[in-house]
Amino acid sequence: MELTEAIKNRRTCRAFTSEPVSQQLLEEVLELAARAPSNGNLQPWKVYAVIGERLSALKADAVKRIDTQGWETPEYLVYPSPLKEPYRTRRFAVGEALYKTIGVARDDKAGRHAQFAKNAALFGAPLGLFFYIDRSMNQGQWMDLGMFIQTLMLLLEERGVATCAQGYWTGLHLTLAKHIEPPEELMLACGMAVGYADTGSDINSLRSEREVLSEFVTFIE
């Protein structure tokens, strides 16, 4: 698969099979992704890969936390509040499109909560990746981390492996820390569900819209 095809094919997967991702494949793509650019070559990314019984235990604790107490206080806000236009409309539209794929109406609060809570179980994925960054870093290094994550997702897509990047885990960072025990100087940026897509699941049919070029590019002569 060429890069252009990987970019076009990549989408957020919200239903995975139980088929494992091989250790060899994972190590290969992580090593390649580390070629992503970073300011001053700082390479500020730290990655925890969780599988097997450790992942099952983490999922169980995360689901229990959400069901009984809800989110923990996140260390940063994934979205600004209030979210201004046109960003608010874009977020609303993709949410409506998502729930439409599984027949959950807007007023079905229980149905929406149940689907959203599946984030805590990584949508059934057999591999969880969790990305951390040193707390001393600033916006430039967060940008570097984003480029690393995007590079990794495209490398996985190229190999037929699906992903779902999850800012959701910022609201479960303490529960996560109990299982992987990261150093205090590291801050969780996001999680990622990784595995093989359940192609028979309706929710994986969603392909989110993109704005036309003229909406986000200004050519100056």
ZAPALUM-583234 format. One record per residue: x, y, z of N, C-alpha, C in turn; residue number from 1; residue in one letter. Coordinates in nm, 4 decimals. Atoms other than C-alpha are relative to their C-alpha. Example, Ala and Ser with C-alpha at 12.3 -4.5 7.8 and 13.67 -1.06 7.14 Angstrom:
BEGIN
{{0.0890 -0.1190 0.0000} {1.2300 -0.4500 0.7800} {0.0900 0.1200 0.0000} 1 'A'};
{{-0.0820 -0.1190 -0.0060} {1.3670 -0.1060 0.7140} {-0.0770 0.1090 0.0730} 2 'S'};
This chain:
BEGIN
{{0.0845 -0.1196 0.0000} {0.0000 0.0000 0.0000} {0.0880 0.1246 0.0000} 1 'M'};
{{-0.0758 -0.1239 0.0049} {0.1388 0.3402 -0.0973} {-0.0506 0.0977 0.1055} 2 'E'};
{{0.0343 -0.0969 -0.1033} {0.1355 0.6365 0.1403} {-0.1331 0.0681 -0.0287} 3 'L'};
{{0.1257 -0.0677 0.0348} {-0.1440 0.8143 -0.0476} {-0.1200 -0.0880 0.0308} 4 'T'};
{{0.1094 0.0935 -0.0258} {-0.3635 0.5053 -0.0226} {-0.0225 -0.0172 0.1499} 5 'E'};
{{0.0119 0.0136 -0.1450} {-0.2887 0.4683 0.3488} {-0.0701 0.1207 0.0606} 6 'A'};
{{0.0634 -0.1218 -0.0505} {-0.3891 0.8298 0.4104} {-0.1483 -0.0001 -0.0325} 7 'I'};
{{0.1407 0.0025 0.0403} {-0.7122 0.7878 0.2158} {-0.0796 -0.1070 0.0737} 8 'K'};
{{0.0700 0.1116 -0.0632} {-0.7990 0.4547 0.3803} {-0.0138 0.0144 0.1504} 9 'N'};
{{0.0007 -0.0061 -0.1459} {-0.7206 0.5459 0.7407} {-0.1284 0.0633 0.0521} 10 'R'};
{{0.1170 -0.0543 -0.0675} {-1.0231 0.5987 0.9589} {0.0008 -0.0475 0.1444} 11 'R'};
{{0.0081 0.0398 -0.1403} {-1.1098 0.5748 1.3266} {-0.0812 -0.1276 0.0116} 12 'T'};
{{0.0649 0.1297 -0.0166} {-1.1936 0.2139 1.4092} {-0.0605 -0.0085 0.1401} 13 'C'};
{{0.0684 0.0100 -0.1297} {-1.4489 0.1569 1.6860} {-0.0573 -0.1387 0.0257} 14 'R'};
{{0.0350 0.1397 -0.0252} {-1.4903 -0.2202 1.6643} {0.1135 -0.0856 -0.0554} 15 'A'};
{{-0.1156 0.0808 0.0376} {-1.1978 -0.4647 1.6604} {-0.0289 -0.1485 0.0182} 16 'F'};
{{0.0018 0.1434 -0.0249} {-1.1541 -0.8388 1.6308} {0.1006 -0.0293 0.1122} 17 'T'};
{{-0.0934 0.0387 -0.1067} {-0.9564 -1.0303 1.8940} {0.1358 -0.0441 -0.0545} 18 'S'};
{{-0.1271 0.0429 0.0595} {-0.6776 -1.1159 1.6471} {0.1152 0.0874 0.0496} 19 'E'};
{{-0.1101 -0.0805 -0.0554} {-0.3478 -1.0079 1.8070} {0.0871 0.0630 -0.1083} 20 'P'};
{{-0.1004 -0.0643 0.0848} {-0.0954 -0.7721 1.6504} {0.1352 -0.0556 0.0423} 21 'V'};
{{-0.1258 0.0663 -0.0359} {0.2414 -0.9436 1.6346} {0.1006 0.0985 0.0595} 22 'S'};
{{-0.1046 -0.0798 -0.0622} {0.5268 -0.8168 1.8477} {0.0975 0.0514 -0.1043} 23 'Q'};
{{-0.0947 -0.0395 0.1049} {0.7517 -0.8097 1.5417} {-0.0535 0.1177 -0.0799} 24 'Q'};
{{0.0595 -0.1092 0.0761} {0.5108 -0.5887 1.3474} {-0.0006 0.1281 0.0819} 25 'L'};
{{0.0071 -0.1177 -0.0858} {0.4647 -0.3543 1.6407} {0.1367 0.0654 0.0163} 26 'L'};
{{-0.1347 -0.0546 -0.0161} {0.8379 -0.3142 1.6990} {0.0473 0.0665 -0.1290} 27 'E'};
{{-0.0404 -0.0553 0.1296} {0.8924 -0.2538 1.3276} {-0.0591 0.1393 -0.0217} 28 'E'};
{{0.0629 -0.1288 0.0282} {0.6394 0.0290 1.2998} {0.0395 0.1063 0.1024} 29 'V'};
{{-0.0431 -0.0970 -0.1010} {0.7429 0.1930 1.6271} {0.1395 0.0543 -0.0327} 30 'L'};
{{-0.1354 -0.0432 0.0359} {1.1045 0.2026 1.5145} {-0.0028 0.0927 -0.1211} 31 'E'};
{{0.0127 -0.0855 0.1171} {1.0048 0.3477 1.1776} {-0.0634 0.1341 0.0357} 32 'L'};
{{0.0688 -0.1233 -0.0387} {0.7710 0.6034 1.3366} {0.0933 0.0969 0.0711} 33 'A'};
{{-0.0962 -0.0849 -0.0697} {1.0623 0.7325 1.5420} {0.0830 0.0855 -0.0950} 34 'A'};
{{-0.0627 -0.0871 0.0989} {1.1931 0.8822 1.2169} {-0.0803 0.1273 -0.0209} 35 'R'};
{{0.0805 -0.1224 0.0094} {0.9183 1.1444 1.2526} {0.0835 0.1200 0.0443} 36 'A'};
{{-0.0782 -0.1179 -0.0368} {1.0559 1.5003 1.2754} {-0.0343 0.0496 0.1395} 37 'P'};
{{0.0250 -0.0649 -0.1289} {1.0949 1.6775 1.6073} {0.0946 0.1181 0.0138} 38 'S'};
{{-0.0811 -0.1202 -0.0195} {1.2218 2.0219 1.7003} {0.1279 -0.0345 0.0763} 39 'N'};
{{-0.1276 0.0256 -0.0661} {1.5924 1.9964 1.7834} {0.0292 -0.1469 0.0198} 40 'G'};
{{-0.0160 0.1450 -0.0131} {1.5644 1.6185 1.7450} {-0.0195 -0.0478 0.1438} 41 'N'};
{{0.0222 0.0385 -0.1401} {1.4313 1.5977 2.1016} {-0.0667 -0.1364 0.0135} 42 'L'};
{{0.0695 0.1291 -0.0050} {1.2163 1.2937 2.0185} {-0.0714 -0.0177 0.1349} 43 'Q'};
{{0.0563 -0.0064 -0.1349} {0.9906 1.3681 2.3174} {-0.1034 -0.1080 0.0330} 44 'P'};
{{0.1045 0.0999 -0.0211} {0.7601 1.0657 2.2811} {0.0453 -0.1144 0.0902} 45 'W'};
{{-0.0161 0.1198 -0.0818} {0.7307 0.7874 2.5377} {-0.1253 -0.0850 -0.0204} 46 'K'};
{{0.1129 0.0861 0.0353} {0.5110 0.4884 2.4538} {-0.0048 -0.1219 0.0920} 47 'V'};
{{0.0230 0.1231 -0.0761} {0.3638 0.2134 2.6712} {-0.0948 -0.0873 -0.0827} 48 'Y'};
{{0.0814 0.0947 0.0758} {0.2297 -0.0909 2.4839} {-0.0519 -0.1058 0.0968} 49 'A'};
{{0.0614 0.0898 -0.0985} {-0.0146 -0.3007 2.6872} {-0.0822 -0.1062 -0.0727} 50 'V'};
{{0.0691 0.1115 0.0650} {-0.1422 -0.6454 2.5839} {-0.0368 -0.1049 0.1056} 51 'I'};
{{0.0239 0.1181 -0.0817} {-0.2700 -0.9718 2.7266} {-0.0762 0.0254 0.1288} 52 'G'};
{{0.0691 -0.0089 -0.1288} {-0.3756 -1.0067 3.0900} {0.0074 0.1398 0.0599} 53 'E'};
{{-0.0134 -0.1364 -0.0531} {-0.2433 -0.6628 3.1803} {-0.1005 0.0932 -0.0650} 54 'R'};
{{0.0975 -0.0835 0.0697} {-0.4634 -0.5064 2.9166} {-0.1414 -0.0345 0.0456} 55 'L'};
{{0.1328 0.0416 -0.0463} {-0.7659 -0.7097 3.0261} {-0.0307 0.0602 0.1368} 56 'S'};
{{0.0188 -0.0571 -0.1334} {-0.7161 -0.5923 3.3844} {-0.0220 0.1506 -0.0074} 57 'A'};
{{0.0163 -0.1444 0.0179} {-0.6797 -0.2313 3.2722} {-0.1393 0.0321 -0.0519} 58 'L'};
{{0.1338 -0.0235 0.0552} {-0.9973 -0.2487 3.0636} {-0.1068 -0.0173 0.1073} 59 'K'};
{{0.0997 0.0272 -0.1037} {-1.1921 -0.3985 3.3535} {-0.0057 0.1135 0.1009} 60 'A'};
{{-0.0040 -0.1104 -0.0965} {-1.0781 -0.1258 3.5928} {-0.0542 0.1289 -0.0607} 61 'D'};
{{0.0451 -0.1226 0.0664} {-1.1432 0.1501 3.3391} {-0.1514 0.0000 -0.0161} 62 'A'};
{{0.1446 0.0107 0.0164} {-1.4944 0.0255 3.2640} {-0.0702 0.0170 0.1351} 63 'V'};
{{0.0590 -0.0119 -0.1344} {-1.5688 -0.0073 3.6368} {0.0015 0.1451 0.0468} 64 'K'};
{{-0.0121 -0.1406 -0.0410} {-1.4452 0.3463 3.7026} {-0.1058 0.0849 -0.0706} 65 'R'};
{{0.0976 -0.0775 0.0767} {-1.6633 0.4913 3.4250} {-0.1423 -0.0296 0.0455} 66 'I'};
{{0.1350 0.0400 -0.0377} {-1.9690 0.2930 3.5316} {-0.0398 0.0458 0.1397} 67 'D'};
{{0.0326 -0.0300 -0.1396} {-1.9447 0.3764 3.9018} {0.0276 0.1440 0.0409} 68 'T'};
{{-0.0389 -0.1339 -0.0452} {-1.7743 0.7146 3.9304} {0.0155 0.1021 -0.1124} 69 'Q'};
{{-0.0236 -0.0925 0.1108} {-1.7300 0.8615 3.5839} {0.1473 0.0325 -0.0148} 70 'G'};
{{-0.1376 -0.0399 0.0278} {-1.4195 1.0346 3.4614} {0.0727 0.0545 0.1218} 71 'W'};
{{-0.0885 -0.0718 -0.0924} {-1.1278 1.1443 3.6741} {0.0216 0.1410 -0.0539} 72 'E'};
{{-0.0299 -0.1352 0.0466} {-1.0267 1.5096 3.6575} {0.1177 -0.0054 -0.0963} 73 'T'};
{{-0.1101 0.0093 0.0973} {-0.8193 1.5321 3.3382} {0.1081 0.1031 0.0280} 74 'P'};
{{-0.1112 -0.0931 -0.0195} {-0.4794 1.6989 3.3394} {0.0002 0.1099 -0.1061} 75 'E'};
{{0.0168 -0.1061 0.0992} {-0.5691 1.8947 3.0280} {-0.1328 -0.0224 -0.0709} 76 'Y'};
{{0.1261 0.0087 0.0716} {-0.8819 1.9678 2.8252} {0.0267 -0.0344 -0.1459} 77 'L'};
{{-0.0165 0.0390 0.1406} {-0.9001 1.7885 2.4910} {-0.0574 0.1072 -0.0912} 78 'V'};
{{0.0638 -0.1074 0.0764} {-1.1345 2.0610 2.3632} {-0.0077 0.1260 0.0860} 79 'Y'};
{{0.0223 -0.1241 -0.0758} {-1.1497 2.4288 2.4640} {-0.1475 0.0131 0.0355} 80 'P'};
{{0.1392 -0.0225 -0.0405} {-1.4633 2.5364 2.6468} {-0.0205 0.1484 0.0291} 81 'S'};
{{0.0867 0.0571 0.1034} {-1.6627 2.6920 2.4991} {0.0757 -0.0234 -0.1307} 82 'P'};
{{-0.0564 0.0305 0.1306} {-1.5821 2.5458 2.1586} {-0.0708 0.0874 -0.1028} 83 'L'};
{{0.0631 -0.0956 0.0908} {-1.6408 2.8182 1.8994} {-0.0221 -0.0603 -0.1383} 84 'K'};
{{0.0249 0.0413 0.1382} {-1.7622 2.7908 1.5429} {0.1208 0.0311 -0.0886} 85 'E'};
{{0.0830 0.1099 0.0522} {-1.7012 2.6331 1.2990} {0.0278 -0.1348 0.0645} 86 'P'};
{{-0.0464 0.1259 -0.0585} {-1.5381 2.3724 1.5226} {-0.1119 -0.0736 0.0736} 87 'Y'};
{{0.1113 0.0618 -0.0718} {-1.8476 2.3142 1.7350} {-0.0911 -0.0757 -0.0961} 88 'R'};
{{0.0869 0.0632 0.0979} {-2.0565 2.2362 1.4266} {0.0640 -0.1254 -0.0578} 89 'T'};
{{-0.0691 0.1177 0.0544} {-1.7942 1.9980 1.2881} {-0.0042 -0.1155 0.0997} 90 'R'};
{{0.0027 0.1050 -0.1022} {-1.7781 1.8079 1.6162} {-0.1403 -0.0586 0.0133} 91 'R'};
{{0.1388 0.0451 -0.0101} {-2.1572 1.7903 1.6384} {-0.0360 -0.0908 -0.1179} 92 'F'};
{{0.0350 0.0739 0.1214} {-2.1873 1.6658 1.2798} {0.0596 -0.1401 -0.0006} 93 'A'};
{{-0.0618 0.1324 0.0015} {-1.9397 1.3807 1.3178} {-0.0600 -0.0884 0.1086} 94 'V'};
{{0.0660 0.0769 -0.1046} {-2.1047 1.2750 1.6424} {-0.1332 -0.0550 -0.0460} 95 'G'};
{{0.1291 0.0438 0.0517} {-2.4452 1.2609 1.4772} {0.0178 -0.1106 -0.1042} 96 'E'};
{{-0.0259 0.1009 0.1031} {-2.3018 1.0645 1.1846} {0.0413 -0.1328 0.0626} 97 'A'};
{{-0.0444 0.1212 -0.0690} {-2.1373 0.8182 1.4227} {-0.1184 -0.0780 0.0559} 98 'L'};
{{0.1114 0.0705 -0.0637} {-2.4527 0.7370 1.6184} {-0.1028 -0.0470 -0.1016} 99 'Y'};
{{0.0918 0.0425 0.1052} {-2.6538 0.7134 1.2986} {0.0393 -0.1374 -0.0551} 100 'K'};
{{-0.0451 0.1292 0.0533} {-2.4395 0.4191 1.1855} {-0.0497 -0.1167 0.0840} 101 'T'};
{{0.0428 0.1089 -0.0889} {-2.5580 0.2166 1.4878} {-0.1445 0.0187 0.0460} 102 'I'};
{{0.1417 -0.0170 -0.0284} {-2.9146 0.3459 1.5005} {-0.0321 0.0525 0.1378} 103 'G'};
{{0.0241 -0.0598 -0.1316} {-2.8830 0.5406 1.8246} {-0.0486 0.1434 -0.0200} 104 'V'};
{{0.0608 -0.1316 0.0188} {-3.1160 0.8402 1.8287} {0.0624 0.1042 0.0924} 105 'A'};
{{-0.0583 -0.1084 -0.0786} {-3.0116 1.1802 1.9637} {-0.0526 0.0024 0.1431} 106 'R'};
{{0.0580 -0.0044 -0.1344} {-3.2488 1.1518 2.2606} {0.0200 -0.1302 0.0779} 107 'D'};
{{-0.0286 0.1264 -0.0684} {-3.1287 0.8001 2.3485} {0.1276 0.0160 0.0827} 108 'D'};
{{-0.1178 -0.0298 -0.0823} {-2.8962 0.9065 2.6289} {0.0692 -0.1272 0.0476} 109 'K'};
{{-0.0594 0.1259 -0.0457} {-2.8466 0.5526 2.7573} {0.0804 -0.0661 -0.1109} 110 'A'};
{{-0.0691 0.0595 0.1132} {-2.7514 0.4282 2.4112} {0.1292 0.0730 -0.0323} 111 'G'};
{{-0.1202 -0.0796 0.0283} {-2.5074 0.7119 2.3584} {0.1063 -0.0200 0.1075} 112 'R'};
{{-0.0951 0.0235 -0.1083} {-2.3503 0.6624 2.6991} {0.0653 -0.1368 -0.0146} 113 'H'};
{{-0.0532 0.1352 0.0144} {-2.3112 0.2891 2.6357} {0.1061 -0.0064 -0.1091} 114 'A'};
{{-0.0970 -0.0002 0.1083} {-2.1331 0.3507 2.3056} {0.1256 0.0770 0.0388} 115 'Q'};
{{-0.1150 -0.0812 -0.0399} {-1.9104 0.6259 2.4465} {0.0862 -0.0742 0.1021} 116 'F'};
{{-0.0729 0.0726 -0.1038} {-1.8165 0.4028 2.7418} {0.0874 -0.1111 -0.0569} 117 'A'};
{{-0.0816 0.1046 0.0623} {-1.6744 0.1453 2.4982} {0.1441 0.0465 -0.0210} 118 'K'};
{{-0.1367 -0.0513 0.0046} {-1.3716 0.3748 2.4784} {0.0866 -0.0626 0.1087} 119 'N'};
{{-0.0746 0.0520 -0.1146} {-1.2711 0.2404 2.8201} {0.0483 -0.1425 -0.0224} 120 'A'};
{{-0.0404 0.1366 0.0349} {-1.2490 -0.1102 2.6750} {0.0765 -0.0027 -0.1312} 121 'A'};
{{-0.0733 -0.0139 0.1257} {-1.0562 0.0175 2.3700} {-0.0734 -0.0672 -0.1157} 122 'L'};
{{0.0842 0.0552 0.1065} {-1.3467 -0.1027 2.1550} {0.0346 -0.1447 -0.0337} 123 'F'};
{{-0.0331 0.1404 0.0196} {-1.2293 -0.4602 2.2027} {0.1363 -0.0256 -0.0610} 124 'G'};
{{-0.1322 0.0166 0.0613} {-0.8802 -0.3990 2.0619} {0.0913 -0.0845 0.0891} 125 'A'};
{{-0.0911 0.0844 -0.0768} {-0.6115 -0.6503 2.1684} {0.1301 0.0685 0.0411} 126 'P'};
{{-0.1223 -0.0752 -0.0299} {-0.3436 -0.3806 2.1988} {-0.0352 0.1437 0.0336} 127 'L'};
{{0.0169 -0.1398 -0.0372} {-0.3425 -0.0495 2.3788} {0.1348 0.0696 0.0030} 128 'G'};
{{-0.1205 -0.0823 -0.0046} {-0.0761 0.2134 2.3157} {-0.0334 0.1279 0.0744} 129 'L'};
{{0.0231 -0.1196 -0.0798} {-0.0419 0.5026 2.5576} {0.1222 0.0910 -0.0127} 130 'F'};
{{-0.1059 -0.0939 0.0364} {0.1598 0.8103 2.4671} {0.0173 0.1049 0.1093} 131 'F'};
{{-0.0333 -0.0944 -0.1061} {0.3318 1.0217 2.7286} {0.1051 0.0992 -0.0486} 132 'Y'};
{{-0.0989 -0.1031 0.0305} {0.5427 1.3352 2.7218} {0.0477 0.0605 0.1312} 133 'I'};
{{-0.0544 -0.0606 -0.1218} {0.7702 1.4962 2.9806} {-0.0752 0.1292 0.0323} 134 'D'};
{{0.0773 -0.1172 -0.0423} {0.5849 1.7600 3.1808} {0.0732 0.1316 -0.0243} 135 'R'};
{{-0.0763 -0.1227 0.0230} {0.8661 2.0085 3.1181} {-0.0094 0.0488 -0.1447} 136 'S'};
{{0.0080 -0.0361 0.1410} {0.7940 2.0119 2.7447} {-0.1121 0.1016 -0.0246} 137 'M'};
{{0.1028 -0.0992 0.0320} {0.5861 2.2826 2.5736} {-0.0682 -0.0328 -0.1328} 138 'N'};
{{0.0826 0.0252 0.1185} {0.3686 2.3245 2.2645} {0.0784 -0.0588 -0.1171} 139 'Q'};
{{-0.0805 0.0515 0.1103} {0.6508 2.2561 2.0205} {0.0179 -0.1506 0.0080} 140 'G'};
{{-0.0209 0.1437 -0.0173} {0.7114 1.9121 2.1672} {-0.1316 -0.0784 -0.0098} 141 'Q'};
{{0.1293 0.0651 0.0202} {0.3397 1.8311 2.1762} {-0.0282 -0.0145 -0.1497} 142 'W'};
{{0.0128 0.0089 0.1452} {0.3396 1.9074 1.8033} {0.0846 -0.1159 -0.0526} 143 'M'};
{{-0.0874 0.1106 0.0391} {0.6336 1.6667 1.7643} {-0.0659 -0.1341 0.0303} 144 'D'};
{{0.0667 0.1234 -0.0388} {0.4423 1.3976 1.9517} {-0.1140 -0.0321 -0.0956} 145 'L'};
{{0.1088 0.0209 0.0950} {0.1447 1.4469 1.7200} {0.0499 -0.0545 -0.1331} 146 'G'};
{{-0.0548 0.0493 0.1262} {0.3635 1.3942 1.4143} {0.0454 -0.1449 0.0130} 147 'M'};
{{-0.0395 0.1382 -0.0248} {0.5036 1.0761 1.5679} {-0.1218 -0.0923 -0.0022} 148 'F'};
{{0.1208 0.0821 -0.0075} {0.1545 0.9426 1.6404} {-0.0623 -0.0177 -0.1381} 149 'I'};
{{0.0567 0.0094 0.1355} {0.0274 1.0232 1.2897} {0.0839 -0.0919 -0.0881} 150 'Q'};
{{-0.0884 0.0865 0.0776} {0.3311 0.8567 1.1334} {-0.0243 -0.1462 0.0362} 151 'T'};
{{0.0249 0.1353 -0.0477} {0.2693 0.5477 1.3455} {-0.1330 -0.0544 -0.0532} 152 'L'};
{{0.1315 0.0440 0.0463} {-0.0990 0.5316 1.2497} {0.0018 -0.0346 -0.1491} 153 'M'};
{{-0.0076 0.0277 0.1434} {-0.0179 0.5468 0.8786} {0.0824 -0.1252 -0.0294} 154 'L'};
{{-0.0784 0.1225 0.0162} {0.2476 0.2766 0.9101} {-0.0831 -0.1234 0.0341} 155 'L'};
{{0.0879 0.1111 -0.0359} {-0.0056 0.0526 1.0836} {-0.1056 -0.0214 -0.1082} 156 'L'};
{{0.0992 0.0097 0.1073} {-0.2688 0.1304 0.8182} {0.0602 -0.0682 -0.1221} 157 'E'};
{{-0.0691 0.0587 0.1144} {-0.0176 0.0383 0.5495} {0.0080 -0.1521 0.0126} 158 'E'};
{{-0.0125 0.1432 -0.0278} {0.0080 -0.3059 0.7138} {-0.1340 -0.0654 0.0318} 159 'R'};
{{0.1317 0.0571 -0.0211} {-0.3661 -0.3544 0.7435} {-0.0472 -0.0001 0.1437} 160 'G'};
{{0.0354 -0.0063 -0.1416} {-0.3826 -0.2706 1.1134} {-0.0763 0.1295 0.0264} 161 'V'};
{{0.0866 -0.1152 -0.0263} {-0.6592 -0.0382 1.2327} {0.0348 0.0668 0.1328} 162 'A'};
{{-0.0308 -0.0767 -0.1211} {-0.6330 0.2319 1.4994} {-0.1166 0.0903 0.0387} 163 'T'};
{{0.0912 -0.1024 -0.0493} {-0.8399 0.4629 1.7132} {0.0744 0.0825 0.1030} 164 'C'};
{{-0.0662 -0.0895 -0.0946} {-0.6597 0.7568 1.8741} {-0.1031 0.0495 0.1003} 165 'A'};
{{0.0977 -0.0264 -0.1048} {-0.8257 0.8315 2.2091} {0.0487 0.1048 0.1001} 166 'Q'};
{{-0.0206 -0.1001 -0.1040} {-0.8016 1.1597 2.3927} {-0.0785 -0.0353 0.1259} 167 'G'};
{{0.0860 0.0490 -0.1087} {-1.0628 0.9872 2.6124} {0.0779 -0.0379 0.1256} 168 'Y'};
{{-0.0751 0.0521 -0.1140} {-0.7899 0.8396 2.8327} {0.0545 0.1083 0.0916} 169 'W'};
{{-0.0403 -0.1071 -0.0914} {-0.7001 1.1811 2.9743} {-0.0911 0.0032 0.1219} 170 'T'};
{{0.0937 0.0061 -0.1115} {-1.0079 1.1280 3.1918} {0.0108 -0.1272 0.0808} 171 'G'};
{{-0.0256 0.1230 -0.0757} {-0.8741 0.7930 3.3132} {0.1498 -0.0162 0.0277} 172 'L'};
{{-0.1463 0.0067 -0.0105} {-0.5088 0.8830 3.3564} {0.0476 -0.0619 0.1311} 173 'H'};
{{-0.0394 0.0584 -0.1289} {-0.4981 0.7800 3.7237} {-0.0221 -0.1514 0.0010} 174 'L'};
{{0.0263 0.1439 0.0116} {-0.6578 0.4419 3.6581} {0.1064 -0.0657 -0.0855} 175 'T'};
{{-0.1038 0.0513 0.0877} {-0.4131 0.3876 3.3741} {0.1340 -0.0085 0.0724} 176 'L'};
{{-0.1293 -0.0058 -0.0688} {-0.1166 0.4884 3.5912} {0.0171 -0.1141 0.1002} 177 'A'};
{{-0.0080 0.1117 -0.0948} {-0.2011 0.2153 3.8437} {0.0495 -0.1271 -0.0672} 178 'K'};
{{-0.0361 0.1217 0.0719} {-0.1399 -0.0435 3.5750} {0.1360 0.0072 -0.0667} 179 'H'};
{{-0.1271 -0.0076 0.0725} {0.1663 0.0889 3.3940} {0.1080 0.0765 0.0763} 180 'I'};
{{-0.0936 -0.0678 -0.0909} {0.3287 0.3031 3.6676} {0.1028 0.0870 -0.0732} 181 'E'};
{{-0.0947 -0.0894 0.0669} {0.4811 0.5794 3.4531} {0.0687 0.0904 0.1025} 182 'P'};
{{-0.0671 -0.0943 -0.0905} {0.7374 0.8117 3.6161} {-0.0822 0.1274 0.0173} 183 'P'};
{{0.0768 -0.1205 -0.0310} {0.5911 1.1234 3.7787} {0.0231 0.1114 -0.1006} 184 'E'};
{{-0.0294 -0.1106 0.0918} {0.7625 1.3492 3.5263} {-0.0703 -0.0155 -0.1346} 185 'E'};
{{0.0698 0.0215 0.1261} {0.5579 1.1994 3.2423} {-0.1489 0.0303 0.0142} 186 'L'};
{{0.1417 -0.0334 0.0051} {0.2118 1.3243 3.1470} {-0.0642 -0.0743 -0.1167} 187 'M'};
{{0.0701 0.0709 0.1059} {-0.0392 1.1208 2.9471} {-0.0531 0.0982 -0.1038} 188 'L'};
{{0.0547 -0.0812 0.1087} {-0.1178 1.2729 2.6087} {-0.1273 -0.0633 -0.0546} 189 'A'};
{{0.1180 0.0695 0.0518} {-0.3574 1.0107 2.4709} {0.0266 -0.1489 -0.0012} 190 'C'};
{{-0.0126 0.1426 0.0205} {-0.4236 0.6431 2.4225} {-0.0309 -0.0331 -0.1446} 191 'G'};
{{0.0355 0.0442 0.1345} {-0.4713 0.4398 2.1075} {-0.0371 -0.1476 0.0032} 192 'M'};
{{0.0405 0.1387 0.0193} {-0.6668 0.1228 2.0406} {0.0578 -0.0477 -0.1320} 193 'A'};
{{-0.0681 0.0514 0.1185} {-0.4812 -0.0965 1.7907} {-0.0379 -0.1464 -0.0220} 194 'V'};
{{0.0331 0.1383 0.0317} {-0.5834 -0.4165 1.6150} {-0.0557 -0.0110 -0.1405} 195 'G'};
{{0.0587 0.0226 0.1317} {-0.7683 -0.5580 1.3168} {-0.1479 0.0336 0.0041} 196 'Y'};
{{0.1373 -0.0496 0.0007} {-1.0981 -0.3971 1.2236} {-0.1010 -0.1126 -0.0185} 197 'A'};
{{0.1151 0.0864 0.0219} {-1.4228 -0.5860 1.2570} {-0.0763 0.0596 -0.1175} 198 'D'};
{{0.0572 -0.0583 0.1219} {-1.5326 -0.5222 0.8999} {-0.1510 -0.0206 -0.0103} 199 'T'};
{{0.1442 0.0209 0.0013} {-1.8824 -0.6511 0.9708} {-0.0763 0.0924 0.0914} 200 'G'};
{{0.0642 -0.0910 -0.0946} {-1.9516 -0.3831 1.2304} {-0.0434 0.1287 -0.0705} 201 'S'};
{{0.0541 -0.1192 0.0667} {-2.1753 -0.0983 1.1118} {0.0742 0.1268 0.0388} 202 'D'};
{{-0.0624 -0.1246 -0.0465} {-1.9917 0.1594 1.3210} {0.1289 0.0295 -0.0757} 203 'I'};
{{-0.1232 -0.0215 0.0753} {-1.6771 0.1072 1.1153} {-0.0238 0.0488 -0.1427} 204 'N'};
{{0.0322 -0.0536 0.1332} {-1.8598 0.2279 0.8047} {0.0144 0.1520 -0.0056} 205 'S'};
{{-0.0075 -0.1468 -0.0039} {-1.8267 0.5891 0.9202} {0.1281 0.0505 -0.0651} 206 'L'};
{{-0.1139 -0.0725 0.0572} {-1.6014 0.8078 0.7092} {-0.0283 0.1476 0.0161} 207 'R'};
{{0.0288 -0.1390 -0.0347} {-1.5851 1.1579 0.8465} {0.0303 0.0946 -0.1155} 208 'S'};
{{-0.0137 -0.1013 0.1060} {-1.6167 1.4627 0.6220} {0.1273 0.0824 0.0188} 209 'E'};
{{-0.1127 -0.0933 -0.0060} {-1.3290 1.6974 0.5375} {-0.0392 0.1278 -0.0736} 210 'R'};
{{0.0283 -0.1287 0.0622} {-1.3478 2.0645 0.4483} {0.0714 0.0103 -0.1357} 211 'E'};
{{-0.0636 -0.0231 0.1296} {-1.2696 2.1761 0.0940} {0.1240 0.0862 0.0192} 212 'V'};
{{-0.1307 -0.0661 -0.0101} {-0.9241 2.3199 0.0295} {-0.0124 0.1489 0.0287} 213 'L'};
{{0.0141 -0.1444 -0.0143} {-1.0461 2.6798 0.0075} {-0.0382 0.0436 0.1414} 214 'S'};
{{0.0403 -0.0319 -0.1372} {-1.1741 2.6607 0.3664} {0.1182 0.0100 0.0946} 215 'E'};
{{-0.1128 0.0017 -0.0971} {-0.8309 2.6081 0.5223} {0.1353 0.0394 -0.0591} 216 'F'};
{{-0.1257 -0.0409 0.0620} {-0.5668 2.7215 0.2726} {-0.0148 0.1383 -0.0618} 217 'V'};
{{-0.0065 -0.1327 0.0625} {-0.4782 3.0791 0.1765} {0.1256 0.0081 -0.0854} 218 'T'};
{{-0.1138 -0.0153 0.0900} {-0.2548 3.1217 -0.1274} {0.0333 0.1476 -0.0132} 219 'F'};
{{-0.0451 -0.1396 0.0050} {-0.0507 3.4422 -0.1227} {0.1054 0.0133 -0.1086} 220 'I'};
{{-0.0939 -0.0187 0.1111} {0.1208 3.5625 -0.4389} {0.0825 0.1272 0.0206} 221 'E'};
